[in-house]
Amino acid sequence: MSWTVIGRGPAGLLAASLLNMHGEECRLVAAHEGTMALWSGVMDRGDPELLPLNAEEWQTLWTLLSRLWGSMGIETRLGPALTLSCTGSLKATFLCPTWQYCTPDPGPLWIVAFEGLPDSLQDIHLSAIEAATGHSPFWQRLPRPPGWDDSWTAVRWASFIDQTEGKFWLKTLLQDLNPRVPAGWPLLLPQVIGRIRTGEILREIGRDLRRPVFEYPLVMPSLGGMRIRDLWQAWLRNRGVPLISGSVTEYLKHRIHLDDGRSWGADHVLMATGGILGGGIKVLPNGVVEEAITHRALGQITAETGWGPVFRWGSEANGSLSACGRQRSGWDPDRDRNGGAMILATVYQALREQGLNILTVPRKGGLMSHAGF
């Protein structure tokens, strides 16, 4: 059977990955790059969780995602924890890349800002951090590096720190400050510590300073989301999944049609085009499918019985097209802080609607095993 996934955000990438792992033929097509550059990379569980799965099944989905990222080189911490937001408040999370500060029990922190990087945590954020952690942080702003100018973005900072010159600049200043900070306090740096060698640089600084070293997220663009996007897309390409640039105009008689005339056959199609900003396709509670920006009606969905608020886009009589991600009816991650659960649940729902249940796989040692792990 052939599948096409439309959308290049986390829901689309996850759906394409699971299909590939289960030996299905899959293409991924998107008109735009997606919004992962606006996302730090943490996954929230939140409440409520709209899918009626038991605790073991939920844990299996979370573990599957963690292991999938691990196979790409993205180490994670799995479980309830708190991370520092870009405004200095604490934010609940459930799956967090190890480059970002994340702990179930926040304590005193050493926080560093970079002059010339406006989104760094500033002295105006210190009261919020103290209120959140119960400890007054040690805060310091590092001066601009040689060669800096006001055109530097977060991406330019990351490229600089990836280089020997940038790493030397950062390590030298931090080593001078290190004796002033109590031993054991974690060091938090802006999320620009390299785009390629992040883990290596953080570990090296940690060994030199003899303390844990992490990043904290910035507003945008987010290097965390960019790193995950780049590694995820490379993983898919290495496994033979085509990543096609183009705008889908029609899915008719089991064929995908693009606006430039290209087309191919697809037995199943998954729409993953909602985006973390709510763009793309949106499924309304009354079953109407519309463009989220222009509100142009695209079709009508029909409710499935037995799964609560589970919907399909019913433009095909045989139900071969489903939706996953933010456009699935009933999910509001901005309100419920459950964006990670939404991605896992809606991808699971969409695949199950099309006949693939990723939870019914052979078990090894009491744990569900999946292809590729």
C-alpha positions in Angstrom: 0.0 0.0 0.0 1.2 3.5 -0.8 0.9 6.5 1.6 1.3 10.2 1.2 1.7 12.5 4.2 1.0 16.2 3.5 2.8 18.6 5.9 6.4 18.9 7.2 5.8 19.7 10.9 6.3 17.2 13.8 3.0 15.4 13.1 3.8 14.9 9.5 7.4 13.8 10.2 6.2 11.4 12.9 3.6 9.9 10.7 6.1 9.4 7.8 8.6 7.8 10.2 6.1 5.3 11.7 5.0 4.3 8.2 8.6 3.8 7.1 9.4 1.8 10.2 6.5 -0.5 9.5 7.6 -1.2 6.0 5.0 1.0 4.2 5.8 2.9 1.0 5.5 6.6 1.9 6.0 10.1 0.4 6.0 13.3 2.3 5.0 16.5 0.5 4.7 20.1 1.7 4.4 23.5 0.2 6.4 25.1 2.9 9.2 24.3 5.4 6.8 24.1 8.4 6.9 25.8 11.7 9.4 23.8 13.6 11.8 26.7 13.7 9.3 28.4 16.0 9.4 25.5 18.5 12.1 24.8 21.1 11.6 21.0 20.8 10.0 20.1 24.1 6.8 17.9 24.1 4.0 18.5 26.6 1.6 15.9 28.0 -0.8 18.2 29.6 -4.4 17.5 30.4 -6.9 16.4 29.1 -5.7 13.6 26.9 -8.6 13.0 24.5 -7.7 9.5 23.4 -9.0 6.6 25.6 -5.8 4.7 26.0 -4.6 3.0 29.2 -1.4 4.1 31.0 0.7 1.4 29.4 -0.4 2.3 25.9 0.3 6.0 26.5 3.7 5.2 27.9 4.5 3.1 24.9 3.7 6.0 22.5 5.9 8.3 24.5 8.7 5.8 24.7 8.4 5.1 20.9 8.9 8.8 20.2 11.9 9.1 22.6 13.6 6.1 21.0 12.8 7.4 17.5 14.6 10.7 18.3 17.4 8.7 20.0 18.0 6.8 16.7 18.5 10.2 15.1 21.0 11.4 17.7 18.6 13.4 19.8 19.0 12.4 23.4 15.9 13.1 25.6 14.7 13.1 29.1 11.3 11.3 29.4 8.9 11.9 32.2 7.1 14.8 34.1 9.5 17.7 34.6 9.7 21.5 34.5 11.7 23.6 32.1 12.5 27.3 32.0 10.5 29.4 29.4 11.8 32.3 27.4 10.2 34.7 30.0 11.7 33.1 33.1 8.6 31.1 34.2 8.5 27.4 34.6 6.7 25.2 32.1 5.6 21.6 32.5 7.0 19.2 29.9 7.1 15.4 29.4 9.8 14.8 26.7 12.7 17.2 26.5 16.0 17.2 24.5 18.9 16.9 26.9 20.4 20.1 25.6 17.6 22.1 27.3 17.3 22.6 31.1 14.7 20.2 32.4 14.2 18.9 35.9 11.4 17.7 38.2 12.9 19.8 41.1 14.2 23.2 40.0 16.9 24.8 42.2 19.3 27.7 42.2 20.6 28.6 38.7 23.5 30.4 37.0 22.0 32.2 34.0 24.0 33.8 31.3 22.8 36.3 28.7 24.7 37.5 25.6 24.9 41.2 24.9 23.7 41.6 21.3 21.2 38.7 21.6 18.0 40.5 22.6 16.0 37.3 23.4 18.5 36.3 26.2 17.1 36.3 29.7 17.7 39.7 31.1 17.8 41.2 34.6 14.1 42.1 34.3 13.4 38.3 34.3 15.2 37.6 37.5 12.2 38.2 39.8 10.1 35.7 37.8 12.9 33.1 37.9 13.3 33.6 41.7 9.5 33.2 42.2 9.4 30.1 40.0 12.4 28.3 41.6 12.4 29.7 45.1 16.1 30.8 44.7 17.7 34.0 43.6 19.7 33.2 40.4 23.3 34.3 39.6 22.9 36.3 36.4 25.6 37.6 34.1 25.6 39.2 30.7 28.6 38.4 28.5 30.0 41.2 26.2 29.6 41.0 22.4 32.3 38.8 20.7 34.8 40.2 18.2 33.2 40.7 14.8 29.7 41.0 16.1 27.3 43.4 14.4 23.6 44.2 14.7 22.8 41.8 11.8 23.5 38.8 14.0 20.5 36.5 14.4 20.2 33.5 16.6 21.3 31.3 13.7 24.4 33.5 13.2 25.2 33.2 16.9 24.9 29.4 16.7 27.2 29.2 13.6 29.7 31.3 15.5 29.7 29.1 18.6 30.0 26.0 16.4 33.4 27.4 15.3 36.6 27.1 17.3 36.8 30.9 17.6 33.3 31.1 19.1 33.8 28.2 21.5 37.0 29.7 22.7 35.3 33.1 23.3 32.5 31.5 25.3 34.7 29.1 27.4 37.2 31.9 28.3 34.5 34.2 29.7 32.7 31.4 31.5 35.9 30.1 33.1 36.6 33.6 34.5 33.1 33.8 36.1 33.0 30.2 37.3 34.7 30.7 40.7 32.1 33.2 41.7 29.2 30.8 41.4 28.5 28.1 44.1 29.5 24.6 43.1 26.8 22.4 41.7 24.6 25.2 40.4 23.5 24.4 36.8 24.7 26.8 34.1 22.0 27.9 31.6 23.1 29.5 28.3 20.9 30.9 25.5 19.7 28.3 23.0 22.4 29.2 20.4 25.2 26.9 21.5 25.8 25.6 18.1 23.5 24.2 15.4 25.5 21.0 14.7 27.8 20.3 17.7 25.5 21.4 20.5 25.8 18.3 22.7 29.6 18.1 22.3 30.0 21.8 23.2 27.8 21.6 26.2 29.5 18.5 27.5 33.0 20.1 27.0 32.0 23.3 28.9 30.5 21.2 31.6 33.7 19.2 32.1 35.8 22.4 32.2 33.5 24.1 34.7 32.7 20.9 36.7 29.0 21.7 36.7 25.9 20.8 34.5 25.4 23.0 31.5 22.2 23.4 29.5 20.4 25.8 27.2 17.2 27.9 27.8 14.9 28.6 24.9 14.6 31.9 23.1 11.5 33.5 21.5 12.2 32.8 17.7 13.7 31.4 15.7 14.3 28.4 17.8 17.5 26.5 17.3 16.0 23.5 19.2 13.3 23.0 16.6 15.7 23.6 13.7 18.1 20.9 15.0 15.2 18.4 15.4 13.9 19.3 12.0 17.2 18.9 10.3 18.1 15.6 12.0 14.6 14.2 11.4 14.5 15.1 7.7 18.0 13.6 7.2 16.8 10.4 9.0 13.9 10.1 6.7 16.0 10.7 3.6 18.5 8.1 4.7 15.7 5.6 5.0 14.5 6.3 1.4 11.5 8.5 2.2 11.1 11.2 -0.6 10.6 14.7 0.8 8.8 16.6 -2.0 8.3 20.3 -2.2 5.0 21.3 -3.7 1.4 22.4 -3.1 -1.3 19.7 -3.2 -4.3 20.8 -5.1 -6.4 17.7 -5.3 -6.7 14.1 -4.0 -9.1 12.3 -6.4 -9.5 8.7 -7.4 -6.5 7.7 -5.3 -4.1 10.2 -7.0 -2.3 13.2 -5.5 -2.1 16.2 -7.8 0.2 19.2 -7.3 -0.2 22.7 -8.7 2.8 22.2 -11.1 1.2 19.2 -12.8 3.0 16.4 -10.9 0.9 13.5 -9.7 1.2 10.0 -8.2 -0.9 7.3 -6.8 -1.7 7.1 -3.1 -3.9 4.5 -1.4 -3.9 6.5 1.8 -3.4 10.2 2.6 -2.7 11.8 5.9 -3.2 15.6 6.3 -0.7 17.0 8.8 -0.9 20.7 7.9 -2.2 22.4 11.0 1.0 24.0 12.3 1.7 25.2 15.8 0.3 28.6 14.8 -3.0 27.1 13.7 -2.3 27.6 10.0 -3.0 25.2 7.2 -6.1 22.9 7.3 -8.5 23.1 10.2 -11.3 20.6 11.1 -14.2 22.4 12.8 -16.5 20.8 15.5 -19.4 20.7 13.0 -17.3 18.6 10.6 -16.5 21.3 8.0 -12.8 21.3 6.8 -11.5 24.7 5.9 -8.4 26.7 5.3 -7.5 28.2 8.7 -6.3 31.5 7.3 -8.9 32.2 4.5 -11.7 30.1 6.1 -12.4 28.7 2.6 -14.4 25.4 3.0 -12.6 22.4 1.6 -14.9 19.5 2.5 -16.9 17.7 5.1 -15.8 15.1 7.7 -17.9 12.3 9.2 -17.8 11.2 12.8 -16.5 7.7 13.6 -18.3 5.8 16.3 -16.6 4.1 19.3 -13.6 6.4 19.5 -15.2 9.6 20.8 -14.1 12.7 18.9 -12.4 10.9 16.1 -12.9 12.3 12.6 -12.0 11.7 9.0 -12.1 14.1 6.1 -14.8 12.3 4.1 -14.1 13.6 0.6 -13.4 10.0 -0.4 -16.2 7.5 -0.1 -13.9 4.8 1.1 -12.4 7.0 3.8 -8.8 6.8 2.6 -7.9 10.3 3.8 -7.4 11.3 7.5 -6.0 14.2 9.4 -3.5 14.4 12.2 -2.0 17.3 14.2 -3.6 20.5 15.3 -6.5 20.4 12.8 -8.1 17.4 14.5 -11.3 18.4 16.2 -11.2 18.8 20.0 -7.5 19.6 20.6 -6.4 23.0 21.8 -2.8 22.7 23.0 -2.5 26.5 23.6 -5.2 26.1 26.3 -4.4 22.6 27.6 -0.6 22.5 27.2 -0.8 19.1 25.6 0.9 19.6 22.3 3.1 16.5 22.5 0.1 14.3 23.5 -1.9 15.9 20.6 0.8 14.9 18.1 1.2 11.4 19.4 -2.6 10.8 19.7 -3.7 12.3 16.4 -1.0 10.4 14.4 -2.0 7.2 16.2 -5.7 7.9 15.4 -5.0 8.7 11.7 -2.9 5.6 11.2 -5.5 3.4 13.0 -8.3 4.8 10.8 -6.4 3.7 7.8 -5.8 0.2 9.2 -2.4 0.5 10.9 -2.4 0.1 14.7 1.2 0.9 15.8 0.4 -0.5 19.3 -0.3 -4.0 18.1 3.2 -5.2 17.5 5.2 -8.1 18.9 6.5 -7.8 22.5 10.0 -8.4 23.7 10.9 -8.5 27.4 7.5 -7.1 28.4 7.9 -4.0 26.2 6.4 -3.3 22.8 9.1 -3.5 20.1 9.0 -1.6 16.9 10.9 -1.9 13.6 14.1 -0.1 13.6 14.8 -0.3 17.4 
